[in-house]
Amino acid sequence: MTLLATRRAVLLGLGALGLAACEKLQPAPAVTTAERPSEGGVGGTGIVGTLVDVERFTVNGLDLTSAEDLSLRDAFGGVTPDRLALGQVLTVEASTTEGGALRAQALSVVHPLIGTVEAVERRKITVLGTEVLVERGAPRKTAEGRNFRPKVGQRVAVSGLWRGPEVVASRLDLLPDASDEVEVIEAVVKAGSAPDRPTLGGLELVLPASAQVPQLGTFVTVQGRRQGKLFEVSSLREGRFLGAAGPLERLSVEGYLDRVPRAPGFVVADLGHSFDPEAKLQPFAQERALYLGPYEGSFKVALGLPLPEDFSRRRRLVERIDDGFDPAGALSTR
């Protein structure tokens, strides 16, 4: 099976996504956690990036096929291939076939934020207290596939990447209005006011007494409700790569850098995996980039490719990459 979908089917599927999400969120599930995957070893390829070609199933310049038992999910549970859409950010775990092709074993559609629009100013909106910059050329679609302009009070699913405390959105989807629906944050856990009160996306998490507090630096998906500067968690899932393709051997990751005190001084903002201390990343400190290299318990990044801050231009650049693991124009990080 090859994961293909027409653009019309994709747009219709997004409408179903919004409706299905509403159905699945009543009632909110109990808090659960997943074990973090074992790190290191020889095995699969981990890919984090924006879907730039639905029909070819292209992410980070890599054309993927899909396994017969491909697992697809989003924050609410399982999804079908027709829910994939241009501009979504995906996490893919892939294995290499005998012919050298990459075959997706598991795929997650990642939405940094799902919630109500609280403010609108030109290309910036605020969702769950987080400022979201909507890129030029980024799709903004209703359930019927029409373009829309964000307005205060609308419920939206944000696709994009964290850049420090804000999100740069590569797609917005308008969801059915439902003020009582559960909200979602997908991000890396950071320190809060107390050990049992970590923050996620700028909001302090309030966990049930029985829940285990996730480690700092762990990528998590939480469902719940915002209460002022707090986020009351009803469901929590840890980990970005869950081991479907075996231990990771290499990574291809699109993202922005966050500064940290330990060497090499940076991590990818929403990855949840650290670079090895020898990486030279200062040239990429202020810009979006595609990072490539082996994974051996830490990300031994070998190349970095600067990417344009415009969805349409970036899409054209990524589509021209012949080999997603050695793109022309990439800079060495060793």
C-alpha positions as CSV (number, residue, x, y, z in Angstrom):
1,M,0.0,0.0,0.0
2,T,1.2,3.5,-0.9
3,L,-0.1,6.3,1.2
4,L,-1.8,8.5,-1.4
5,A,-4.7,10.9,-1.2
6,T,-6.2,13.5,-3.6
7,R,-6.3,17.0,-2.5
8,R,-10.1,17.0,-2.5
9,A,-10.2,13.9,-0.3
10,V,-7.7,15.5,2.1
11,L,-9.8,18.6,2.5
12,L,-13.0,16.6,3.0
13,G,-11.1,14.4,5.5
14,L,-10.2,17.5,7.6
15,G,-13.9,18.2,8.1
16,A,-14.3,14.7,9.4
17,L,-11.3,15.2,11.6
18,G,-12.9,18.0,13.4
19,L,-16.2,16.1,13.9
20,A,-14.4,12.9,14.9
21,A,-12.3,14.9,17.4
22,C,-15.4,16.3,19.1
23,E,-16.9,12.8,19.3
24,K,-13.8,11.3,20.9
25,L,-13.4,13.9,23.5
26,Q,-16.6,13.2,25.4
27,P,-16.0,12.1,28.1
28,A,-12.3,13.0,28.6
29,P,-10.2,9.9,29.0
30,A,-8.4,9.1,32.2
31,V,-4.7,10.1,32.6
32,T,-2.4,7.6,31.0
33,T,1.3,7.6,30.2
34,A,3.4,5.7,27.7
35,E,6.9,4.4,28.3
36,R,9.6,6.4,26.7
37,P,11.3,4.4,23.8
38,S,14.7,2.9,24.3
39,E,17.3,5.1,22.7
40,G,20.3,4.1,20.6
41,G,20.9,1.0,18.6
42,V,20.5,0.2,14.9
43,G,17.2,0.3,13.3
44,G,14.7,2.8,12.0
45,T,14.6,6.4,10.8
46,G,12.8,9.1,12.8
47,I,11.4,12.0,10.7
48,V,9.8,15.2,12.1
49,G,8.7,17.7,9.4
50,T,6.0,19.4,7.4
51,L,4.0,17.5,4.8
52,V,4.8,19.3,1.5
53,D,3.4,16.9,-1.0
54,V,0.3,14.8,-0.1
55,E,0.2,12.7,-3.3
56,R,3.9,11.7,-3.1
57,F,3.8,11.6,0.7
58,T,6.9,13.8,1.0
59,V,8.4,15.0,4.3
60,N,11.8,16.7,4.5
61,G,12.6,15.8,0.9
62,L,11.9,12.1,1.6
63,D,9.3,10.2,-0.5
64,L,7.8,7.6,1.8
65,T,5.7,4.5,1.2
66,S,3.6,2.9,3.9
67,A,3.6,-0.4,5.6
68,E,0.4,-2.6,5.4
69,D,0.0,-2.3,9.1
70,L,0.8,1.4,9.2
71,S,-0.3,3.0,12.5
72,L,-1.7,6.6,12.1
73,R,-2.8,8.7,15.0
74,D,-3.2,12.2,16.3
75,A,-3.9,13.7,19.7
76,F,-7.3,12.0,19.8
77,G,-6.5,8.5,18.7
78,G,-6.3,6.7,15.4
79,V,-6.9,8.4,12.0
80,T,-7.1,7.3,8.4
81,P,-4.8,8.3,5.5
82,D,-7.4,10.7,4.0
83,R,-6.9,13.0,7.1
84,L,-3.4,13.9,5.9
85,A,-3.2,17.4,4.5
86,L,-0.7,19.9,3.1
87,G,1.1,21.8,5.9
88,Q,0.6,19.4,8.7
89,V,3.6,18.5,10.8
90,L,4.2,14.8,11.0
91,T,6.2,12.5,13.2
92,V,7.2,9.4,11.2
93,E,8.9,6.2,12.2
94,A,10.2,4.4,9.1
95,S,12.2,1.3,8.2
96,T,14.3,0.8,5.1
97,T,13.2,-1.8,2.5
98,E,15.7,-4.1,0.7
99,G,15.5,-1.7,-2.3
100,G,16.5,1.2,-0.1
101,A,13.1,2.9,0.1
102,L,11.7,4.3,3.3
103,R,8.6,2.6,4.5
104,A,6.5,4.4,7.2
105,Q,5.6,2.1,10.1
106,A,4.0,4.7,12.3
107,L,2.8,8.2,11.7
108,S,1.5,10.9,14.1
109,V,-0.1,14.1,13.0
110,V,1.1,16.7,15.6
111,H,-0.9,19.8,16.5
112,P,1.1,22.0,18.9
113,L,-2.2,23.7,19.9
114,I,-5.9,22.9,19.6
115,G,-8.2,25.5,21.2
116,T,-10.1,28.7,20.9
117,V,-8.7,31.8,19.1
118,E,-8.3,34.5,21.9
119,A,-6.9,37.4,19.8
120,V,-6.1,38.2,16.2
121,E,-3.6,40.8,14.9
122,R,-2.8,40.6,11.2
123,R,-1.0,37.3,10.7
124,K,-0.8,36.6,14.5
125,I,-3.4,34.8,16.6
126,T,-3.4,33.7,20.2
127,V,-4.5,30.2,21.2
128,L,-4.2,28.9,24.7
129,G,-2.3,32.0,25.7
130,T,0.4,31.3,23.1
131,E,1.1,33.6,20.2
132,V,0.9,31.9,16.8
133,L,2.5,33.4,13.7
134,V,0.6,32.1,10.6
135,E,3.2,31.8,7.8
136,R,2.6,33.4,4.4
137,G,1.2,30.8,2.1
138,A,0.1,28.5,4.9
139,P,-3.2,26.7,4.2
140,R,-6.1,28.0,6.3
141,K,-9.1,25.7,5.7
142,T,-12.7,25.2,6.9
143,A,-14.2,21.7,7.2
144,E,-15.5,22.1,3.6
145,G,-12.1,23.0,2.3
146,R,-12.7,26.7,1.9
147,N,-10.2,29.4,3.0
148,F,-11.0,31.3,6.1
149,R,-9.7,34.2,8.2
150,P,-9.2,33.5,11.9
151,K,-11.6,35.3,14.2
152,V,-11.8,35.5,18.0
153,G,-13.9,32.7,19.4
154,Q,-13.2,30.2,16.6
155,R,-11.9,26.8,17.5
156,V,-8.8,25.8,15.5
157,A,-6.2,23.1,15.1
158,V,-2.8,24.6,14.7
159,S,-0.1,22.8,12.6
160,G,3.4,24.1,13.0
161,L,6.6,24.2,15.0
162,W,7.5,25.8,18.3
163,R,9.9,28.7,18.1
164,G,10.8,29.6,21.7
165,P,7.5,30.5,23.4
166,E,5.5,30.9,20.2
167,V,4.3,28.6,17.4
168,V,5.0,29.3,13.7
169,A,2.0,27.8,11.9
170,S,2.2,26.0,8.6
171,R,-1.5,25.3,8.6
172,L,-4.8,26.2,10.4
173,D,-7.9,24.1,10.4
174,L,-11.2,25.5,11.5
175,L,-13.0,23.0,13.8
176,P,-16.7,23.0,14.8
177,D,-17.5,25.5,17.5
178,A,-17.7,23.8,20.9
179,S,-16.7,25.9,23.9
180,D,-16.9,22.9,26.2
181,E,-14.5,20.7,24.2
182,V,-11.2,19.5,25.5
183,E,-8.1,21.5,24.4
184,V,-4.7,20.1,23.4
185,I,-1.0,21.0,23.7
186,E,1.8,19.1,22.2
187,A,5.3,20.3,23.2
188,V,8.4,19.6,25.3
189,V,8.0,19.8,29.1
190,K,9.8,22.7,30.8
191,A,10.3,23.6,34.5
192,G,7.4,25.4,36.4
193,S,6.9,26.8,39.8
194,A,7.4,23.5,41.5
195,P,8.6,20.0,40.6
196,D,5.0,18.7,40.3
197,R,3.9,21.7,38.2
198,P,5.9,21.6,35.0
199,T,4.9,23.9,32.1
200,L,3.9,23.1,28.6
201,G,3.5,25.9,26.0
202,G,3.6,28.6,28.7
203,L,0.9,27.1,30.8
204,E,1.5,25.3,34.1
205,L,0.2,21.7,34.1
206,V,-2.1,20.6,36.9
207,L,-1.9,16.8,37.0
208,P,-4.2,14.5,39.0
209,A,-2.7,13.2,42.2
210,S,-2.3,9.7,40.7
211,A,-0.4,10.9,37.6
212,Q,3.3,10.6,37.2
213,V,5.1,13.9,36.5
214,P,6.8,13.7,33.1
215,Q,10.5,14.4,32.9
216,L,11.8,17.8,31.8
217,G,12.7,17.8,28.2
218,T,10.2,15.0,27.4
219,F,7.8,15.5,24.4
220,V,4.2,15.1,25.6
221,T,0.7,15.3,24.3
222,V,-1.9,16.5,26.8
223,Q,-5.6,17.0,26.7
224,G,-7.5,19.1,29.2
225,R,-8.8,22.6,29.8
226,R,-7.1,25.9,30.3
227,Q,-8.0,27.7,33.6
228,G,-6.2,31.1,33.4
229,K,-2.5,30.4,33.5
230,L,-3.0,26.7,34.4
231,F,-3.9,23.7,32.2
232,E,-5.9,21.0,34.0
233,V,-4.8,17.7,32.4
234,S,-7.3,15.0,31.7
235,S,-5.0,12.8,29.5
236,L,-1.2,12.7,29.0
237,R,0.9,10.7,26.6
238,E,4.7,10.8,26.6
239,G,7.1,10.3,23.8
240,R,7.4,11.4,20.1
241,F,8.9,8.2,18.7
242,L,7.2,5.1,20.2
243,G,9.4,2.4,18.7
244,A,7.3,1.1,15.8
245,A,10.3,0.9,13.5
246,G,12.7,-0.4,16.1
247,P,15.5,1.7,17.7
248,L,16.3,4.8,15.7
249,E,19.5,4.8,13.6
250,R,19.1,8.3,12.0
251,L,17.0,11.4,12.3
252,S,15.7,14.0,9.8
253,V,14.2,16.9,11.8
254,E,12.8,20.2,10.8
255,G,12.7,22.8,13.6
256,Y,14.0,25.8,15.5
257,L,16.7,25.8,18.2
258,D,16.2,26.5,21.9
259,R,19.2,27.6,23.9
260,V,20.2,25.3,26.9
261,P,23.1,25.6,29.3
262,R,24.7,22.2,28.5
263,A,26.9,21.5,25.4
264,P,26.4,22.1,22.5
265,G,24.2,24.9,23.8
266,F,21.0,24.1,21.8
267,V,18.2,21.6,21.4
268,V,15.5,21.4,18.8
269,A,12.6,23.3,20.3
270,D,9.9,20.5,20.2
271,L,11.9,17.3,19.6
272,G,12.5,15.9,23.0
273,H,15.9,14.5,22.0
274,S,19.3,16.1,22.7
275,F,22.1,16.9,20.3
276,D,25.5,15.3,21.1
277,P,27.9,17.9,22.7
278,E,30.2,18.1,19.7
279,A,27.6,19.6,17.3
280,K,28.4,23.1,16.0
281,L,25.0,24.8,15.8
282,Q,25.6,28.5,16.3
283,P,25.1,29.3,12.5
284,F,21.5,28.0,12.9
285,A,20.7,29.7,16.2
286,Q,18.2,32.3,14.7
287,E,16.6,30.4,11.8
288,R,14.5,27.4,10.8
289,A,16.5,24.5,9.5
290,L,16.4,20.8,8.5
291,Y,18.8,18.7,10.7
292,L,20.1,15.3,9.5
293,G,22.3,12.7,11.0
294,P,22.7,9.5,13.0
295,Y,21.0,8.9,16.4
296,E,23.0,7.1,19.0
297,G,21.2,7.9,22.2
298,S,21.8,11.6,21.3
299,F,21.3,13.3,17.9
300,K,24.7,13.2,16.3
301,V,23.6,15.8,13.7
302,A,25.9,15.9,10.7
303,L,24.2,18.5,8.4
304,G,21.9,21.5,8.7
305,L,19.9,23.0,5.8
306,P,18.6,26.6,6.4
307,L,14.9,26.9,5.4
308,P,12.9,29.9,4.2
309,E,10.4,31.6,6.5
310,D,7.6,31.3,4.0
311,F,5.6,28.1,3.5
312,S,5.3,28.3,-0.3
313,R,9.1,29.0,-0.8
314,R,10.1,26.3,1.7
315,R,7.8,23.8,0.0
316,R,9.5,24.5,-3.3
317,L,12.9,24.1,-1.8
318,V,12.1,20.8,0.0
319,E,10.5,19.3,-3.1
320,R,13.8,19.9,-5.0
321,I,15.8,17.8,-2.5
322,D,16.9,14.7,-4.4
323,D,18.2,12.8,-1.4
324,G,16.7,13.8,1.9
325,F,19.8,12.8,3.8
326,D,22.3,14.8,1.8
327,P,20.6,17.9,0.4
328,A,22.4,20.4,-1.7
329,G,23.1,23.6,0.3
330,A,23.3,21.8,3.7
331,L,26.1,22.9,6.1
332,S,28.2,20.6,8.1
333,T,27.7,20.7,11.9
334,R,30.8,18.7,12.8
